């Protein structure tokens, strides 16, 4: 049985399959239950980190995996529906799941805030911790005091402790793996006005201990096309025409879409979509915890494997490739020393970080709801007040692949291989984790 069929049978959400056929516009803000409420607190908190402290999307995704894995274990320890992720201990079936969810999320997030190395500038650390303290106090205040709340708090603390113990010395904030190589085909950082290189704020993600996979390179991509290949020339000429800052081929709508998705990093965009769908379809607290765990643990591993690949392949970005095309040995690629991309990023090109996360998140959403056909909306920080609506998860994925090319950020091969990477992680997760209990 393939993982998709397996998950359709595992998840008892038949009503969602029927409802998903109705084209409903998702609300933009949803707090259907305490699990969804703390998911929003988590994304808001982690997105406020400085990039080097863990606010960059790839590191943010790892931190979301820690948070949602603990929340899942806390809820599952009270009502075991599926195999635990880490916590095998069982708690009183009458324990407050709300207290468990809030406690697990609060404890893990507080640890993430407090353990950012002191050498990394983090001026809003105290503000974020105070905000978490206030949110946790408010959550507990809404739960009647007594044994049920106390047991829920105990379950939440146990789940958080299990997660934090598992993530000790897991490679976060480790050294950069990048070794400069000036040969054709290798990544070169852009420069600041003062001549200093613009480097990846969290290059260590590729060396982090995975959540689900057996190694951080388990799903190594096939890699970029050879510089002298026909496939490379096709990718090269596509992005050269469509991705420059002053492209006369790219339409104004394509330009808008490219910028839109730059402001919708996968952990923020897809957790928000999941919250909206949870609210829209009245998903209960237990299945909400399962969905967020599957989303963020698999996307966390996709980020880890992607960043391991980025520094393994060390492939140049289009702006370097096009300016130095006279060095690639390919007669079908012509250099343009003045070529500049619409958007840029400070790490190697292959594979796409955005698409690895999109591929994982969207595959989980399709598995969980049992269909590709669901109406949902995505918002972006680049265009406040705008929502892009889609009728299928696959429609959004196709658009993002094109958007990264229109932005001048990627060759098409990097997008497609990244999407496959994300899906492979999810299928591995479906086969090895979260099986239903007898």
Phi, psi and omega in degrees: 000128180285160186301324181295313177298319180300314182289329176299325180278330182290316189272123185268071182231051183299328181298325183295325181297318179291315182294331184293344179281349180268128182280093180248138176280126182287142173293152184277337180233125182219132174226073188292330182201177185294330176296313178294323178301313181283339171296318178293319177301319181296311181295319179297317181294310185291328178291341180274355176293145168301149184309312183291339179278355181124005180277348174297145188306322182293318178288323176302320180295322176298316180294327175293323176299317177300313184295310185285333174296320179290319179298316178302311181299322180297314180291318183292334178289338179270315176230091185289107176256328182226169179298142178292157172281304179234322190271111180271343181295142177252148182238168181311128181296342179264005179297150180288115177292328177297315178294323179296313181297312181297318183292315180299313181295314181299315184295316180291315180297320179297321178294319179297318178298315188281341186258006171298126184308140184298339180285351179264123180303129183211067189295337182258020181302309183295323180296317180294320179294320178297322178295319177296317179302315182293320180294321180292317178300320179294321179296314181293326180296335180274002180246128181303131179295155179142190186297321181298316179293317180299318179293324177295318177299319179297318178296317179297317179294321179295318179294318178297317180297321178296317179294313183295325177294321180290336183260008175296131177054043183270005176102355176298140180064026176283184182288157177288138178274357188287132174240116183303136178217120187264008178288156178304139179097348182261149184291138172233131180290150170289167185243145170289166177305331180273004177092355178281147182287146175268105188253158177305124180288338181223063181291346185287349185303323181294348178254008182282144175301125181292160176276322189237322184287166178274338177208162182285356177236023186302323181248054178306130178287168180291340176096168181293159177291150175300141185300333182262009183275158176296322180298320178295317180298321178296313177299316181302309185289331175295308183289330178298319182284321189262337192258000182284157183296332181242033182302136175264358180264321180291135180280165178296325177294318178296321176299315180299316181295319179300315180289323179305310184288338174295333179264015179229068180300143187309313183297329179278314184297311189277332171293323177295315177300317179298319178299318180296319179290325175300317179291315183299321184253013176052048176291134185284175188294325180291314179289332175296316179298320178296314180300312182294327177293313179299316179302307193273332174288317179290319178292328175298315178292325176298320177295318180298310181295321179298313182289331173297317178295318183305313183276343173288312181279328175050047188270145184287152177282160181306322183295328175282316182301319184285320179293329184249025184298339177292350181258355189273352178076011183252117182291347182264009177237124181253136182285153171220097185299343182259002186295132179227137181282155174299317179227157181228168178212150189262046178201167185303161191280318194251129355271179183288125177294318180301311185290331176295320177289316178300316181300318180291308182302312185289329175293320177296314180300318179294319177297313186296314183272353173076014181199153174276339190266091176220136178278129179207162179237148179236137176245162184225144177290342182283335182225076181304137180091348179263139174233130174262124182258145179225152178259349178218146175299321182294332178295318178296318181297318178298319182295319182294322177303312179294321184300323181289333175283317177299332179281349184078014184274327190219155162279150184302323181302322180294324178291313184294315180294326178293318177302316180294319178304310181301318180294322179298320178298317181296318180295324175295317177302315183295329181280329191245349186226159171062034176288149180293145177279155180301000000 
